Amino acid sequence: MDVRNNRRTTTGSSVVTANRLLDGRIVWLTDQGTWSVDIACAAVWPNDRIEAVIADTARHQQEQGVVGVYGVQLADQEAGIMPLTVRERIRAFGPTVHPQFAPSHEDTVHV
């Protein structure tokens, strides 16, 4: 079981995240099996399948140029992909106080 996200429910959905080995950037697993710095590009899985996705992805993480693969529970919202916890929202969207310091997705690089 993914111990980093102990708030995951049996229902709902999650995305997979990691840090890129090259520069430490936070990345999100896409439907194509690549990694994006933009959470909006992340593939969404139902929570009853996410552990298998995490396990499979973690087995190949270094080959894919990432480390620290884990799942992030999403809030039940219809406004797109929104992490449930504040910690993961900060990882996804940047600081909560100074939006000008948020990561730019214009330089998105898919690994």
Helices and strands as residue ranges (DSSP letters): E 13-20, E 26-29, E 35-36, G 39-41, E 45-46, H 47-59, E 66-73, H 86-93, G 99-101
